[in-house]
């Protein structure tokens, strides 16, 4: 089985964190946090990263309440993932991200690039779930 490159997104209305990893190392590497003025600029920046990294799979963190209930950001992250699939023509998987930001927010070193590091954790969560299959 060849290595799959996977790009993960921590979607927020103001910033989107992006990380990349592969199915061999199963480690997420924080790439960058994009604070784009609008959706078109956001997707232009994402396209540049996709062209550079050539991912086979996209993963989007799906925020939910601690009890698993959906909220306003759940729908926004789902819509973002659907837009990624439509614009980039790549498969998208959603990962429950209810614990990722909480892990990082307590770490002062993470503050500057919190969203990209959250994306890396989302990616590692995805790999962990894949290995259970």
N, C-alpha and C positions, 0 to 999 in steps of 0.2 A: 504494500500500500504506500503510495507516495504521500509526501507531506502536504497537507492543506494549509494554505495561508488564510487566516481568519481576521477580519477587521471588526472591532467592537465599538459601539457608540453609547455614550452616556448622554442622553438627550435632555436638554433643559431649554426653557424658553429664551434665556439670555445667552447661554453658552452650551456648546456640545463638545464633550470630551471624546477623544478618539485614541484607540490603542490597537496594536497589531500583535499577532502571535501565530504560531503554527502548531499543527496537531502532533508534531514530534516532541517538541520541548514542553508543550502545554503551558507555557508561561506567557503572560501578557506584558507587552512593553508599551508604556504610555508614550504616545506620539505627540499630540498637541491638543490644545483646547482652542476651539474656534468661537469667537464672539463676532458673528456676522450681523450686519445691519438689516438683512432681509434673507428670505429663503433662497433666492436665486444666488446670492453671493455665497451663502452657506454651501449650496450644492456645487458651485464652481470650485470652492476650496476642497470639498470632499472628493470631487472628480480628480483633482491633482494628486491627492493621496492614493486614490484607487489606481490611477495610472502608474504611480511609482511602485506600489506594493503588490498590485495584481492579486487581490484576495479572491479565493474561491467561494467564500461564505461570509455573510455579514451577520453580526449579532447586535441586537438592540436591547438595552436594559429596559425592563418593563416595571415601572414603579407602582407599587400597591401599598395599601395600609398594612401595618404589622399583622393584622388578622387575615390578610389576603384579599380584602375588599378593594375594588377598583376605585379610583378617584379621578379628578380632572386631568392630572398628568398622565394617567394610564392611557387615556384615549389619545392624548397628544403624542406620546411616545409610539403608540401603535400606528397612528397616522404617519408619523415620521418614517417608521420602518417600511410602511407600504409605499411611501414616496421613494425611499431608497431603492426598493425592489423595482419599481416602475422606471425610475430614471437610469439606474445602473444595470438593470437586467441581471441581478445576482440574487441568489436565494438568501432570505432573511429568516433568522430564528430569534425569538424573544426569550430573554432570561429574566427570571424574578430577581430584581435588584434591591429588594427592600432592606437588605442589611449592608450593602456595599458602602454607601456614603457614611453611615454611622460608624463604620470601622475606621474610616480615614479622617473624619472630622476632628477626632481627638488628637491627631498627629500634626503638630505645628509645621513640620517639614512639607506636608502635603498641601498646605493652604494655597500656594501659588498655582499649582497645577492639579487641583483636587479633581476636576472633571475628567482629565485624561487618566489619572490614577484610578478613578472609579471605573472608567472604561476597561482598564487592565484587569481589575477585579471581576468585572462582569464577564470578561473573556475567560478568565480562569474558572469561573463558575460554570460557564458553558462547557469547557473541556472536562470538568469534573462530572457534569451530567452526562456527557457523551460516553465517558468510560464506564458508566453504569449500564449502558445499553447492551 
